[in-house]
Amino acid sequence: MRSWWIAVSALLAGCSSTDVNPLIASSPDGQVEIMAGRFRGGSLAIRIRHHGKDVIAPSPVGLTLADEPLKRMRIEQSRRPGDRSAQAYHELTIAARETEGSRRALLLHLRAYDTGAAFRIELPRTGSLHALRLAGETTALRFPRDYRCLAVPHDKYLNSHEGDYAPVRASTLRPAALYDLPLSCRTGQRNEAIALTESDVENYPGAYLVKSKALGVAFRLTPLPANDTLAAVLPATDAALRTPWRVVMIADRPERLIENELVQQLASPPRIGEAQWVRPGKAAWAWWSGIKAYGVPNAGFNNPTYQHYVDFASRFGLPYFVIDWGWAARPRGDKALADVTRFRSGVDIPALSRYAAARGVRLWLWTNWDAIGPDMDRVFALYQSWGIAGIKVDYVYRQDQVAIAYYHRLLAAAARHRLMVNIHGAPVPRGLEHTYPNLLTQEGVMGAEYNKWSRKVTAGANVRLAYSRATIGPMDYTPGGFRNVTSKAFKPRHVLPEVMTTRAQQLAMFVVYPSPLQSLADAPQAYLDQQGRPQAGANFLRLVPAVWDETRGVAGEWGQWIAVARRSGKRWFVGVMNDERSRTVTLPLGFLSEGRWKLHALIDGARPPILDGRGGTLRAGTSLRVPLAASGGAVLVLDPEGS
């Protein structure tokens, strides 16, 4: 690393005497360090260490401006915030300036948390009368070794952000591929794992990762739809250009990445004011099963069918029913854009809303993003008058600067009319759910719907999601498929689809996968028989919460199996998911507080739909051995004795 140079002497005037190195921010526990410097060519650089060893080797940081490229930079000063005692991070701002030309200033913000590190660039505007045009970034993250990673490649910028986070070595990443966030990797240092992503994207495009010239990845900004040579245009009135936070999540064990909250911690503060009306929960959902309703003549897009699902939600204790594609009027045919202010023949949304409210259930409505875009407030005011709880906005597919602005506008408008939001056909989370708490969940995942037309949703793919996509934010996978078959017996079908995992794995998804809106994928008859009695495992779905007070990654083996514990009040839930190889695993129960605990468990039975119930009493600090079938799983419910 002869090209790596830290200019310490130029910084001393801007730092307190207590700083060991004025270019390093260290985490509160001292184990994570992010440092700034520059390469000999004059470009800025960062480096990230964990336990004293590189997880990100010296890496370039910079912007590519379309009209007047930045020139060699000189580091002038560093500054730390005054009071750091109550913060979960330590921060450092590096001030740099061009050594020639316009001598523009640039700020590099560094943050070090116990769970990782982040940095962002800020380019202040100095009275220019012209718009600033950004072509891209020179920022990259270089690896000191050939990391083992989980990655989803795309060929085009416009895509649904759905795919298998398949195993790949960093050295074998495809040069032309656009890799979605996050990129999760094993570093080769003990059990250490990292995940690379971004947070707080505004007035800026979302990024992909691409293979860099050196071992590692570079950030590739999504170009503007109207001009693919530009990534962003900022008007002259904007005070500064700020990149998103570039985030490196770090964990001592891979399964602990799912505990990480850096993406949310780095997001802008909440903007919607009082939000007691935002109420997470579980929902009935008709689309996945083919809108099947037992005992309803002519089941389909009509109120009697929807009432069947509302009745099920009421009996099952679900606060919501999500009405998907098909309810809205389509005067020019089903392939044309829907009129989401009117409903098709046989559907009466206000009447259905009143029917549902009388049974303690509220409705969510599917919408197309194009259909609501021109006049959001008018559409949302209408939905509010109908008593609608939330909207499922579909087919966005984009993360360019224009689309990012749309998400902010959408969520602010929805909040004005007390509507919760679920975004589908969407990019992966970047902390927007923290800034707008009415965003409960979003897609950007290869979820249960793929069982309808493919064999892609394997147990292994499901487990890999827990080490990758599930680590960065809410994920509308839509679990709960109860037609469980072996991989050999599985056949894709659009109506009443099957899943090639055990029922225990489907139950475990409700614990492992984060989503404050959990839509139960299957039809009512999958969960309740004709007499209204619960099918095997259905009672667990009634019990499991949609939001949690605490999360722990308990145990696992990278991409092969995982156990996640989440607490709601005094009760702990544990979800265990396994790939296609049967095994017996050991779960350490160190997350339990002292005392004795009552255990109720559901584990894999003799066939995929069968569940075996286990119970007993155990002490905190012990461990539990759990057998897992191929493509299987388990769920545990733990209550303190005497509760």
Secondary structure as UniProt FT lines:
FT   TURN            2..3
FT   STRAND          4..5
FT   HELIX           9..14
FT   TURN            17..18
FT   TURN            22..23
FT   STRAND          24..26
FT   TURN            28..29
FT   STRAND          32..39
FT   TURN            40..41
FT   STRAND          44..50
FT   TURN            51..52
FT   STRAND          53..61
FT   STRAND          63..65
FT   STRAND          73..79
FT   TURN            85..86
FT   STRAND          89..98
FT   TURN            101..102
FT   STRAND          105..113
FT   TURN            114..115
FT   STRAND          116..124
FT   STRAND          132..137
FT   STRAND          140..142
FT   STRAND          148..151
FT   STRAND          153..154
FT   STRAND          166..169
FT   HELIX           170..172
FT   TURN            175..176
FT   STRAND          178..179
FT   STRAND          183..186
FT   TURN            190..191
FT   STRAND          193..199
FT   STRAND          207..211
FT   STRAND          216..221
FT   TURN            225..226
FT   TURN            228..229
FT   STRAND          232..234
FT   TURN            236..237
FT   STRAND          240..242
FT   STRAND          245..251
FT   HELIX           254..259
FT   HELIX           262..265
FT   TURN            276..277
FT   STRAND          281..285
FT   TURN            287..290
FT   TURN            294..295
FT   TURN            297..298
FT   HELIX           303..316
FT   STRAND          320..323
FT   TURN            325..326
FT   STRAND          328..329
FT   TURN            331..332
FT   TURN            334..335
FT   STRAND          339..343
FT   TURN            345..346
FT   HELIX           349..357
FT   TURN            358..360
FT   STRAND          362..368
FT   HELIX           369..372
FT   HELIX           373..375
FT   HELIX           376..386
FT   STRAND          390..394
FT   HELIX           401..416
FT   TURN            417..418
FT   STRAND          420..423
FT   HELIX           432..435
FT   TURN            437..438
FT   STRAND          439..442
FT   HELIX           448..452
FT   HELIX           459..466
FT   TURN            467..468
FT   HELIX           469..471
FT   TURN            487..489
FT   HELIX           503..512
FT   STRAND          517..520
FT   HELIX           524..527
FT   TURN            530..531
FT   TURN            536..537
FT   HELIX           538..543
FT   STRAND          550..557
FT   TURN            558..560
FT   STRAND          561..568
FT   TURN            569..570
FT   STRAND          571..578
FT   STRAND          583..588
FT   TURN            590..591
FT   STRAND          596..604
FT   TURN            608..609
FT   STRAND          611..619
FT   TURN            620..621
FT   STRAND          623..628
FT   TURN            630..631
FT   STRAND          633..640
FT   TURN            641..642
//
